[in-house]
Amino acid sequence: MIQIAVMGYGTVGSGVVEVIEKNKEEINKKSGEAINIKYILDLRDFPGDPYADKVVHDVEQILNDPEVKIICETMGGLKPAYDFTKRALLLGKSVCTSNKELVAVHGPELIQIAHENKCNYLFEASVGGGIPIIRPLNYSLTAEKIDAITGILNGTTNYILSKMEKEGADFDDVLKEAQEKGYAEKNPEADVEGYDACRKIAILSSLMCGKNVKYQDIYTEGITQITAVDFIYAKAMGKTIKLLAQSKEEEGAFFAMVAPFMIGREHPLSMVNDVFNAVCVHGNMLGESMYYGRGAGKLPTASAVVSDVVDCARHIGKVIMCFWDQGDVTLTGIEQASRRFFVRVAGENERKAMETFQSIHVVEADVPGEFAFVTELMTEKEFNEKAEKTGIISRIRIE
């Protein structure tokens, strides 16, 4: 029997316990050995909870127990999760986590410590909730040179944009509704400003190139400036608007960014709506492959954590390879990236816009007092210089 501990009995932690208990027969069969939850670490007591007798308040009880081989870290944040995780790995205990912040900041260090101590640090649940994406990058696509990853990696923002498009509603109104339904936090900044998606694409980008992509270096733009009027234009163009997190390797340059994009209806990510997430991976031999599912939520995320538990149980005392070195990748500034832009200007600036941008495609939509167009292919730097001369209302990149 393999003894495990769960650190943090909140939404995901309680989900981990539920998944293990409900699917015990399947999990034990796939692990090759029975898995038992010996401890649940939390500051609180849970009187009346069916697993209240497993709750402990002192992490030393878990770390000093040689029977505990695997730990599920579902605490979130950097402290004390980093210290607890590092100590566990140094003791040869494998750690499975859903903590994207910790993985994004300390991932390569913790992976190395795990490997040096013949255990594993696995983090399938840190990106895309229940969508299997880390494992495919590490195992299934090993014959590929991955050169691009593009995804919808945040359910809250995708729900908001889907609702704005469907109902013609404004951002503030939909955000308030999302908060009432529990899809958005009371302080939604991490989601709506793109920070959550930024950490996730940093993790995927690091696995893509095998070196560390620092999330702090990734250009990040949220959805707070997207309006109902933008969706009127998008509909007229046969497009939709999504918050995309992407990384690309082109001719030795490595780009990564998070921003709203207009995408055509033929794009597979255009069909990803509400709280769902999806990731498109491009390999040089395979071409495009797509991974879709619930990107958050108690049980989907817990299911991904438990899948890592099963993997660790199969490899007690053995290292599961993960290529993510500590050397940092130098990202190419996005000002050098080339793309087309959708642009809105006030009606009186039409002539100035046409003179400045020259080769444009005019967008006709029922929006009085405005002139809208799509630019030709140009670098971000070139666009910004021309936009400054023109005085634009807004711009959205086109994928």
C-alpha positions in Angstrom: 0.0 0.0 0.0 1.3 3.5 -0.9 0.6 6.1 1.7 -0.1 9.7 0.5 -0.8 13.1 2.1 -2.8 16.0 0.8 -1.6 19.5 1.8 -4.4 22.0 1.7 -8.1 20.9 2.1 -9.7 23.6 0.1 -11.5 23.3 -3.2 -8.9 21.3 -5.1 -7.6 19.4 -2.1 -11.0 18.1 -1.1 -11.6 17.3 -4.8 -8.4 15.1 -4.7 -9.7 13.2 -1.7 -13.1 12.8 -3.4 -11.6 11.5 -6.7 -9.3 9.0 -4.9 -12.2 7.7 -2.7 -14.8 7.5 -5.5 -12.6 6.0 -8.1 -10.5 3.9 -5.7 -10.9 0.6 -7.6 -9.8 2.1 -11.0 -7.0 4.1 -9.5 -5.6 1.2 -7.5 -5.7 -1.0 -10.6 -3.9 1.6 -12.7 -1.3 2.3 -10.0 -0.5 -1.4 -9.5 -0.8 -0.9 -5.8 -3.4 0.3 -3.3 -3.3 4.1 -2.6 -4.3 5.3 0.8 -4.7 8.9 2.1 -2.9 8.9 5.4 -2.9 12.6 6.2 -4.7 15.8 5.2 -2.8 19.0 6.2 -4.8 22.1 6.9 -4.9 24.9 9.5 -8.6 24.3 10.1 -10.6 21.4 11.7 -13.4 19.8 9.8 -15.9 18.4 12.3 -18.4 16.1 10.7 -16.3 15.6 7.6 -15.9 11.9 6.7 -12.1 12.4 6.6 -11.8 14.6 9.7 -9.8 11.9 11.5 -7.0 12.3 8.8 -6.6 16.0 9.3 -3.4 17.2 10.9 -2.1 20.7 11.5 1.7 20.1 11.7 3.5 19.5 8.4 6.3 17.8 10.4 4.0 14.9 11.0 3.9 14.3 7.2 7.5 15.0 6.4 8.8 12.8 9.2 6.7 9.8 8.3 8.7 7.5 6.1 5.5 5.7 5.0 4.4 8.8 3.1 5.7 8.4 -0.5 3.6 10.9 -2.4 2.3 14.4 -1.4 -0.5 16.3 -3.2 0.3 20.1 -2.8 -3.0 21.9 -3.3 -2.3 24.9 -1.0 -1.7 27.5 -3.8 0.6 30.5 -3.5 4.4 30.5 -2.9 4.5 30.4 0.9 4.6 28.0 2.6 4.0 25.8 -0.4 7.5 26.3 -1.7 9.2 25.4 1.6 7.0 22.3 2.2 7.5 21.1 -1.4 11.3 21.5 -1.4 11.6 19.7 2.0 9.4 16.9 0.8 11.5 16.4 -2.4 14.8 16.5 -0.5 13.4 13.6 1.6 12.6 11.6 -1.5 8.9 12.1 -1.4 7.2 12.8 -4.8 5.0 15.9 -5.0 2.0 16.4 -7.3 0.7 19.9 -7.6 -2.0 22.2 -9.1 -0.1 25.3 -8.0 0.7 27.2 -11.2 2.3 30.1 -9.4 4.8 27.8 -7.7 5.5 25.9 -10.9 6.0 29.0 -12.9 8.4 30.6 -10.4 10.4 27.5 -9.1 9.6 24.7 -11.5 13.1 23.9 -12.9 14.6 24.1 -9.4 12.1 21.7 -7.9 12.3 19.3 -10.8 16.1 19.1 -10.4 15.8 18.5 -6.6 13.3 15.8 -7.3 15.5 14.0 -9.8 18.6 14.3 -7.5 16.6 12.5 -4.8 15.0 9.8 -7.1 11.5 11.1 -6.8 9.3 13.3 -9.0 7.7 16.8 -9.1 4.6 16.6 -11.4 2.2 19.4 -12.3 -0.3 18.3 -14.8 -3.1 20.2 -13.0 -1.2 23.5 -13.1 -2.2 24.3 -16.7 -5.6 23.7 -18.2 -7.2 22.1 -15.1 -8.4 18.6 -16.2 -7.0 18.9 -19.8 -4.1 16.6 -20.3 -1.4 18.8 -21.8 1.8 18.5 -19.7 2.0 14.7 -20.2 1.5 14.9 -24.0 4.3 17.5 -24.2 6.6 15.3 -22.1 5.7 11.9 -23.4 3.3 11.7 -26.4 5.0 14.3 -28.6 8.6 13.4 -27.9 9.2 12.7 -31.6 8.2 16.2 -32.5 10.0 19.5 -32.6 7.3 21.7 -31.0 7.5 25.2 -32.6 4.2 26.8 -31.5 1.7 26.6 -28.7 -1.5 28.7 -28.7 -4.2 28.3 -26.1 -7.3 29.6 -24.3 -5.9 29.1 -20.8 -8.3 31.0 -18.5 -12.0 30.0 -18.1 -13.0 33.2 -16.5 -12.0 35.4 -19.3 -13.3 33.0 -21.9 -16.7 33.0 -20.1 -16.8 36.8 -20.1 -15.9 37.1 -23.8 -18.3 34.4 -24.8 -21.1 36.1 -22.9 -20.3 39.6 -24.3 -20.4 38.1 -27.8 -23.7 36.2 -27.3 -25.6 38.9 -25.5 -24.0 42.1 -26.8 -23.2 43.0 -23.2 -20.5 45.3 -21.8 -17.4 43.9 -19.9 -18.3 45.4 -16.5 -21.9 43.9 -16.6 -20.7 40.4 -17.6 -17.8 40.5 -15.0 -20.3 41.3 -12.2 -22.5 38.3 -13.3 -19.5 36.1 -13.5 -18.6 37.0 -9.9 -22.1 36.3 -8.8 -22.0 32.8 -10.4 -18.6 32.1 -8.8 -16.7 32.0 -12.2 -14.7 35.1 -11.3 -13.0 36.0 -8.0 -14.0 39.0 -5.9 -10.7 40.5 -7.0 -10.6 39.3 -10.7 -7.3 41.0 -11.6 -5.3 37.8 -12.1 -7.8 36.6 -14.6 -9.0 39.7 -16.5 -5.5 41.3 -16.8 -4.1 38.0 -18.2 -1.7 37.2 -15.4 -3.1 33.7 -14.8 -2.8 32.8 -18.5 0.7 34.3 -18.5 1.9 31.9 -15.8 0.4 29.0 -17.7 1.9 29.8 -21.0 5.3 30.3 -19.3 5.1 26.7 -18.0 4.1 25.3 -21.5 6.7 27.4 -23.2 9.4 26.1 -20.9 8.5 22.5 -21.7 8.3 23.4 -25.4 12.0 24.6 -25.5 13.4 22.7 -22.5 14.7 25.8 -20.8 13.1 28.3 -18.4 10.8 30.9 -19.8 10.2 33.5 -17.0 6.6 34.7 -16.8 7.8 38.2 -15.9 9.4 38.5 -19.4 6.1 37.7 -21.2 4.1 40.6 -22.7 0.7 40.4 -21.1 -2.5 42.3 -22.0 -5.9 41.5 -20.5 -9.5 41.9 -21.7 -10.6 45.0 -19.8 -10.5 47.2 -22.9 -12.6 44.9 -25.0 -16.1 46.3 -25.6 -19.5 45.2 -27.0 -18.7 47.4 -30.1 -15.6 45.3 -30.8 -17.9 42.3 -31.1 -20.1 44.1 -33.6 -17.1 44.6 -35.9 -15.9 41.0 -35.2 -19.3 39.6 -36.3 -19.2 41.7 -39.5 -15.8 40.3 -40.3 -16.8 36.7 -39.6 -14.5 36.5 -36.5 -14.6 36.3 -32.8 -12.4 37.6 -30.0 -10.5 35.4 -27.6 -7.8 35.9 -25.0 -4.9 33.9 -26.4 -1.7 32.8 -24.7 0.9 31.8 -27.2 4.6 31.1 -27.8 6.3 30.6 -31.1 9.8 29.8 -32.3 10.6 31.4 -35.7 14.0 31.3 -37.3 15.8 31.3 -34.0 13.6 33.9 -32.3 11.3 32.9 -29.5 8.1 35.0 -28.9 5.6 34.6 -26.1 2.6 36.8 -25.2 -0.9 36.9 -23.8 -3.4 39.3 -25.5 -6.9 39.4 -27.0 -6.9 38.4 -30.7 -9.6 38.3 -33.4 -9.7 34.8 -34.9 -11.6 33.5 -37.9 -14.5 31.0 -37.5 -12.4 28.4 -39.2 -9.8 28.5 -36.3 -10.4 25.6 -34.0 -10.1 27.9 -30.9 -13.1 29.9 -32.1 -15.4 27.1 -31.0 -14.1 27.1 -27.5 -16.7 28.9 -25.4 -17.8 29.6 -21.8 -15.5 28.2 -19.1 -13.8 25.7 -21.4 -10.1 25.8 -22.2 -8.1 24.5 -25.2 -4.5 24.3 -26.3 -3.3 23.9 -29.9 0.2 22.5 -30.3 2.1 22.6 -33.5 4.8 20.1 -34.2 7.1 20.1 -37.3 6.1 16.5 -38.3 2.6 16.1 -36.8 1.3 19.6 -37.6 -1.6 20.8 -35.4 -3.0 18.9 -32.5 -5.6 20.2 -30.0 -6.5 19.5 -26.4 -9.9 20.6 -25.1 -11.8 20.4 -21.8 -12.7 22.0 -18.6 -9.8 24.2 -17.6 -10.7 24.7 -14.0 -13.1 23.5 -11.3 -12.8 21.2 -8.3 -13.1 17.8 -9.9 -11.4 18.4 -13.3 -8.4 19.9 -11.6 -8.4 17.2 -8.9 -8.6 14.5 -11.5 -5.3 15.9 -13.1 -3.6 15.9 -9.7 -4.6 12.2 -9.1 -3.4 11.2 -12.6 0.0 12.5 -11.4 -0.3 10.5 -8.2 -0.9 7.3 -10.3 2.2 8.1 -12.4 4.3 8.6 -9.2 3.0 5.4 -7.7 4.1 3.5 -10.8 7.6 5.0 -10.5 8.5 4.8 -6.8 12.2 5.3 -6.6 12.5 6.1 -10.3 12.7 9.4 -12.1 10.1 10.4 -14.7 12.0 12.5 -17.3 11.0 16.2 -17.6 13.1 18.5 -19.8 13.0 21.9 -18.2 16.5 23.2 -17.4 17.2 26.2 -15.2 18.9 28.3 -17.9 16.6 31.2 -18.9 15.4 31.7 -22.4 15.9 35.2 -23.9 12.6 36.2 -25.4 12.5 38.3 -28.6 10.5 41.5 -27.9 7.1 41.5 -29.5 7.8 44.7 -31.3 9.6 42.6 -33.8 6.7 40.3 -34.4 4.7 40.8 -37.6 0.9 40.6 -37.8 -2.3 42.4 -39.0 -4.3 44.7 -36.7 -8.0 45.6 -36.5 -8.2 49.3 -35.8 -11.0 51.7 -34.8 -10.7 55.5 -35.2 -13.1 58.4 -34.8 -14.9 59.3 -38.1 -13.1 62.6 -38.4 -9.7 60.8 -38.4 -10.6 58.6 -41.5 -8.4 60.6 -43.9 -5.5 60.7 -41.5 -5.8 56.9 -41.0 -5.8 56.2 -44.7 -2.8 58.4 -45.3 -0.8 56.9 -42.5 -1.6 53.2 -42.9 -2.2 53.4 -46.7 -2.8 49.7 -47.6 -5.9 48.9 -45.5 -9.1 46.8 -45.7 -12.1 48.9 -44.6 -14.5 47.1 -42.3 -18.2 48.0 -42.7 -20.4 47.7 -39.6 -23.3 49.5 -38.1 -21.3 51.7 -35.8 -22.0 55.4 -36.3 -19.2 58.0 -35.9 -16.3 55.5 -36.5 -14.0 54.3 -39.2 -12.6 50.8 -38.9 -10.1 48.9 -40.9 -7.6 46.0 -41.0 -3.9 46.8 -41.7 -1.6 45.0 -43.9 1.1 42.7 -42.3 3.4 44.9 -40.2 5.6 44.7 -37.1 4.3 45.8 -33.7 6.8 48.6 -33.7 5.7 49.9 -37.1 2.1 49.7 -36.0 2.6 51.6 -32.8 4.5 54.4 -34.6 1.6 54.8 -37.1 -1.1 54.5 -34.4 0.5 57.3 -32.4 0.3 59.6 -35.4 -3.3 58.7 -36.1 -5.0 58.8 -32.7 -6.9 55.5 -32.6 -9.8 54.5 -30.4 -8.5 50.9 -30.0 -6.8 48.0 -31.8 -7.0 44.2 -31.6 -4.4 41.9 -33.1 -5.5 39.4 -35.7 -4.4 35.8 -35.5 
